[in-house]
């Protein structure tokens, strides 16, 4: 039974990671962490090394596949790619039509996720507390930054992909928000929706270079400084709540490449001030329900993962 359930569950985890990475402010790394595959993912990516290249040169496909944990990677990335291609339009639509509900869902998801990540700290000390504070501060500063106008040249898409993928595998730091800061979020969303293959391949090449390099760094930190690293990552998640707060007032706008007015700089406001400042209903009770939904889904995933481990 587990031979069927485990690959299906891993595929769904990939779908969830891809869905999260589409939203500026939510991290696929968060999903990987709370679903218990984070370190396995890092180690699998890290195994794409010189030894793997040597297997490839000798055309030892089975040895190569086992070395890079191919079954794990192919199923997970199939879920991520499926999500990117099928859900990018849905997520974009929800961001435009139901932003409060969507952000509330992710707010609840990240709150409980951060608390669950803190469980992974085996020994608490002053260094761990400092690491958490640093993580919170860094994530808050990143999510408070203002997006910029940038060129659409291939070299810049490559750089944006390389930097964004590093963020995508960090819980709390949103890769898609980094793409937004680079001024390429809408451009790449359009590329996905319009199937602009060249733009997608250049961006993907940047992602490949970035993830192969950065996964080694994070994996090493986990082995050498586990508690400190988990502290920083949980801090990232807490600091990222600044970005996913559901009620925002737009201070500055810009005209996108389609001639539509989009928010450039926003500030968080309290629900009871939201109507007066924006003229839009805060939907507070509804937002609480969606936040609770995100909260409960994480708890369900955690219980399911524990059940499968013990089965």
C-alpha positions as CSV (number, residue, x, y, z in Angstrom):
1,X,0.0,0.0,0.0
2,X,2.8,2.4,0.9
3,X,4.4,1.8,-2.5
4,X,1.4,3.6,-4.0
5,X,0.7,6.1,-1.2
6,X,4.3,7.4,-0.7
7,X,5.0,8.4,-4.4
8,X,1.5,10.0,-4.6
9,X,2.1,11.8,-1.3
10,X,5.5,13.0,-2.5
11,X,4.0,14.2,-5.8
12,X,1.3,16.2,-3.9
13,X,4.1,17.7,-1.7
14,X,5.7,18.8,-5.0
15,X,2.4,20.3,-6.1
16,X,2.1,22.1,-2.8
17,X,5.7,23.4,-3.1
18,X,5.1,24.7,-6.6
19,X,1.8,26.4,-5.6
20,X,3.5,28.1,-2.7
21,X,6.4,29.3,-4.9
22,X,4.0,31.0,-7.3
23,X,2.8,33.3,-4.6
24,X,5.1,36.3,-3.8
25,X,5.7,36.0,0.0
26,X,5.2,32.2,0.4
27,X,8.2,29.8,0.2
28,X,8.2,26.3,-1.3
29,X,11.0,25.6,1.2
30,X,8.4,26.1,4.0
31,X,6.3,23.4,2.5
32,X,9.3,21.1,2.2
33,X,10.2,21.7,5.8
34,X,6.8,21.0,7.3
35,X,6.2,17.9,5.2
36,X,9.5,16.4,6.4
37,X,11.4,16.2,3.1
38,X,13.6,19.3,3.4
39,X,16.9,17.6,4.3
40,X,16.3,14.8,1.9
41,X,15.7,17.3,-0.8
42,X,19.0,19.2,0.0
43,X,21.0,16.0,0.1
44,X,19.5,14.7,-3.1
45,X,20.3,18.0,-4.9
46,X,23.8,18.1,-3.4
47,X,24.4,14.6,-4.8
48,X,24.4,16.0,-8.3
49,X,28.2,16.3,-8.2
50,X,31.4,15.1,-9.9
51,X,30.7,11.5,-9.0
52,X,27.3,11.8,-10.7
53,X,29.0,13.3,-13.7
54,X,31.4,10.4,-13.8
55,X,28.5,7.9,-13.8
56,X,27.0,9.8,-16.6
57,X,30.2,9.7,-18.7
58,X,30.4,6.0,-18.2
59,X,26.7,5.7,-19.0
60,X,26.1,3.9,-15.8
61,X,22.5,5.1,-15.6
62,X,21.3,2.9,-12.7
63,X,24.3,3.9,-10.5
64,X,23.7,7.6,-11.4
65,X,19.9,7.3,-10.7
66,X,20.6,5.7,-7.2
67,X,23.4,8.2,-6.5
68,X,21.1,11.3,-7.0
69,X,18.1,9.7,-5.4
70,X,16.4,9.8,-8.8
71,X,13.0,8.4,-7.7
72,X,12.6,11.1,-5.1
73,X,13.7,14.0,-7.3
74,X,11.7,13.0,-10.4
75,X,8.4,12.5,-8.5
76,X,8.9,15.7,-6.4
77,X,9.9,17.9,-9.4
78,X,7.0,16.4,-11.5
79,X,4.7,17.8,-8.8
80,X,6.4,21.2,-8.8
81,X,6.3,21.5,-12.6
82,X,2.7,20.3,-12.8
83,X,1.8,23.0,-10.2
84,X,3.7,25.7,-12.1
85,X,2.1,24.9,-15.4
86,X,-1.5,24.2,-14.1
87,X,-1.9,26.5,-11.1
88,X,-0.1,29.6,-12.1
89,X,-3.2,31.0,-13.7
90,X,-5.4,30.0,-10.7
91,X,-3.1,31.6,-8.1
92,X,-2.8,34.7,-10.2
93,X,-6.6,34.8,-10.5
94,X,-7.0,34.4,-6.7
95,X,-4.5,37.1,-6.0
96,X,-6.6,39.5,-8.0
97,X,-10.1,38.4,-6.9
98,X,-9.7,37.1,-3.4
99,X,-6.4,38.5,-2.0
100,X,-7.5,38.7,1.7
101,X,-8.7,35.1,1.7
102,X,-5.6,33.8,0.0
103,X,-3.2,35.8,2.1
104,X,-5.1,34.7,5.3
105,X,-4.7,31.1,4.3
106,X,-1.0,31.4,3.9
107,X,-0.7,33.5,7.0
108,X,-2.2,30.7,9.1
109,X,-0.1,28.1,7.3
110,X,3.2,30.0,8.0
111,X,2.4,30.7,11.6
112,X,1.9,27.0,12.5
113,X,4.8,26.0,10.2
114,X,7.2,28.3,12.1
115,X,6.0,26.8,15.4
116,X,6.5,23.3,14.1
117,X,10.0,24.1,12.7
118,X,11.0,25.3,16.2
119,X,10.3,21.8,17.5
120,X,13.4,20.7,15.4
121,X,15.7,22.6,17.7
122,X,17.3,20.0,20.0
123,X,19.0,22.3,22.4
124,X,18.1,25.9,23.2
125,X,20.7,28.5,24.1
126,X,21.5,32.2,23.6
127,X,23.0,31.4,20.2
128,X,19.7,29.9,19.0
129,X,17.7,33.0,20.2
130,X,20.1,35.3,18.4
131,X,19.8,33.2,15.3
132,X,16.0,33.5,15.4
133,X,16.2,37.2,15.8
134,X,18.6,37.6,12.9
135,X,16.3,35.4,10.7
136,X,13.3,37.6,11.6
137,X,15.2,40.8,10.9
138,X,16.6,39.6,7.5
139,X,13.2,38.3,6.3
140,X,11.4,41.5,7.4
141,X,13.9,43.7,5.6
142,X,13.7,41.6,2.4
143,X,9.9,41.6,2.4
144,X,9.8,45.3,3.0
145,X,12.0,46.1,0.0
146,X,10.4,47.9,-3.0
147,X,10.4,46.1,-6.4
148,X,12.5,47.7,-9.2
149,X,12.4,48.1,-12.9
150,X,15.0,45.8,-14.6
151,X,15.9,44.7,-18.2
152,X,14.3,41.7,-19.9
153,X,17.6,40.5,-21.3
154,X,18.5,36.8,-21.0
155,X,21.5,37.4,-18.8
156,X,19.3,39.2,-16.3
157,X,16.7,36.4,-16.4
158,X,19.5,33.9,-15.6
159,X,20.7,35.9,-12.6
160,X,17.1,36.4,-11.3
161,X,16.6,32.6,-11.6
162,X,19.9,31.8,-9.8
163,X,19.1,34.1,-6.9
164,X,15.4,33.3,-6.7
165,X,16.0,29.5,-6.4
166,X,18.3,30.1,-3.5
167,X,15.4,31.8,-1.7
168,X,12.9,29.1,-2.8
169,X,14.8,26.4,-0.9
170,X,14.9,28.6,2.2
171,X,11.8,28.3,4.5
172,X,10.3,31.7,4.9
173,X,12.1,33.5,2.0
174,X,9.9,33.5,-1.0
175,X,11.6,32.8,-4.3
176,X,8.8,34.4,-6.2
177,X,9.1,37.6,-4.1
178,X,12.8,37.7,-5.0
179,X,11.7,37.5,-8.6
180,X,9.2,40.4,-7.8
181,X,12.1,42.4,-6.3
182,X,14.1,41.8,-9.5
183,X,11.1,43.2,-11.4
184,X,10.5,39.9,-13.2
185,X,7.5,38.4,-11.5
186,X,4.8,39.4,-14.0
187,X,7.2,38.9,-16.9
188,X,7.9,35.2,-15.9
189,X,4.2,34.6,-15.1
190,X,3.4,35.8,-18.6
191,X,6.2,33.6,-20.0
192,X,4.7,30.5,-18.2
193,X,1.1,31.3,-19.3
194,X,2.2,32.1,-22.9
195,X,4.7,29.2,-23.1
196,X,7.6,31.4,-24.0
197,X,10.1,28.6,-24.1
198,X,13.4,30.6,-24.5
199,X,12.6,32.8,-21.4
200,X,11.6,29.8,-19.4
201,X,14.7,27.8,-20.3
202,X,17.1,30.7,-19.5
203,X,15.4,31.3,-16.2
204,X,15.5,27.6,-15.5
205,X,19.2,27.4,-16.3
206,X,19.8,30.1,-13.7
207,X,17.7,28.1,-11.2
208,X,19.8,25.0,-11.9
209,X,23.1,26.7,-11.3
210,X,21.8,28.4,-8.2
211,X,20.3,25.4,-6.6
212,X,23.2,23.1,-7.2
213,X,25.5,25.6,-5.5
214,X,23.4,26.7,-2.6
215,X,22.0,23.3,-1.6
216,X,25.6,22.3,-0.6
217,X,25.9,25.3,1.7
218,X,22.6,24.7,3.5
219,X,23.3,21.0,3.8
220,X,26.7,21.7,5.4
221,X,25.2,24.2,7.8
222,X,22.6,21.6,8.8
223,X,25.3,19.1,9.6
224,X,27.7,21.5,11.4
225,X,25.3,23.9,13.1
226,X,21.9,22.2,13.2
227,X,20.2,24.2,16.0
228,X,21.5,27.6,14.8
229,X,20.5,26.9,11.2
230,X,17.0,25.8,12.2
231,X,16.7,28.9,14.4
232,X,17.6,31.2,11.4
233,X,15.2,29.4,9.1
234,X,12.3,29.6,11.7
235,X,13.2,33.3,12.0
236,X,12.9,33.7,8.2
237,X,9.4,32.2,8.4
238,X,8.3,34.5,11.2
239,X,9.8,37.6,9.5
240,X,8.0,36.7,6.3
241,X,4.6,37.1,8.0
242,X,5.1,40.8,7.2
243,X,4.6,40.1,3.5
244,X,1.6,37.8,3.8
245,X,-0.4,40.0,6.2
246,X,-3.8,40.1,4.5
247,X,-4.7,43.8,5.0
248,X,-2.6,46.3,3.2
249,X,-2.9,49.9,2.1
250,X,-1.3,50.8,-1.3
251,X,1.0,53.8,-1.0
252,X,2.5,53.8,-4.4
253,X,1.5,52.2,-7.7
254,X,3.1,51.5,-11.1
255,X,1.8,50.7,-14.6
256,X,2.8,47.1,-15.7
257,X,3.8,45.9,-19.2
258,X,0.0,45.4,-20.0
259,X,-0.9,49.0,-19.1
260,X,-2.6,47.9,-15.8
261,X,-2.2,49.7,-12.5
262,X,-0.4,47.6,-9.9
263,X,0.7,48.2,-6.3
264,X,4.4,49.0,-5.9
265,X,4.7,49.9,-2.2
266,X,2.2,48.7,0.4
267,X,2.0,49.0,4.2
268,X,0.2,46.7,6.6
269,X,-2.9,48.0,8.4
270,X,-5.2,46.6,11.0
271,X,-8.5,45.0,9.9
272,X,-10.6,47.7,11.6
273,X,-8.7,50.4,9.7
274,X,-8.8,48.6,6.4
275,X,-12.3,49.8,5.2
276,X,-11.6,53.4,6.0
277,X,-8.2,53.4,4.3
278,X,-9.1,51.4,1.2
279,X,-12.8,51.4,0.9
280,X,-12.8,47.6,0.8
281,X,-14.5,45.3,3.3
282,X,-11.9,43.5,5.5
283,X,-13.8,40.2,5.6
284,X,-12.3,39.6,9.0
285,X,-14.4,36.5,10.0
286,X,-13.9,35.0,6.6
287,X,-10.2,35.7,6.9
288,X,-10.0,33.9,10.2
289,X,-11.7,30.9,8.7
290,X,-9.1,30.7,5.9
291,X,-6.2,31.2,8.3
292,X,-7.6,28.4,10.4
293,X,-7.8,26.3,7.2
294,X,-4.1,26.8,6.6
295,X,-3.4,26.0,10.2
296,X,-5.3,22.8,10.1
297,X,-3.9,21.6,6.8
298,X,-0.4,21.8,8.2
299,X,-1.4,19.9,11.3
300,X,-3.1,17.2,9.1
301,X,0.1,16.9,7.0
302,X,2.2,16.5,10.1
303,X,-0.1,13.8,11.5
304,X,-0.2,12.0,8.2
305,X,3.6,12.1,7.9
306,X,4.0,10.7,11.4
307,X,1.4,7.9,10.6
308,X,3.3,6.9,7.4
309,X,6.6,6.8,9.3
310,X,5.2,4.5,12.0
311,X,3.2,2.3,9.5
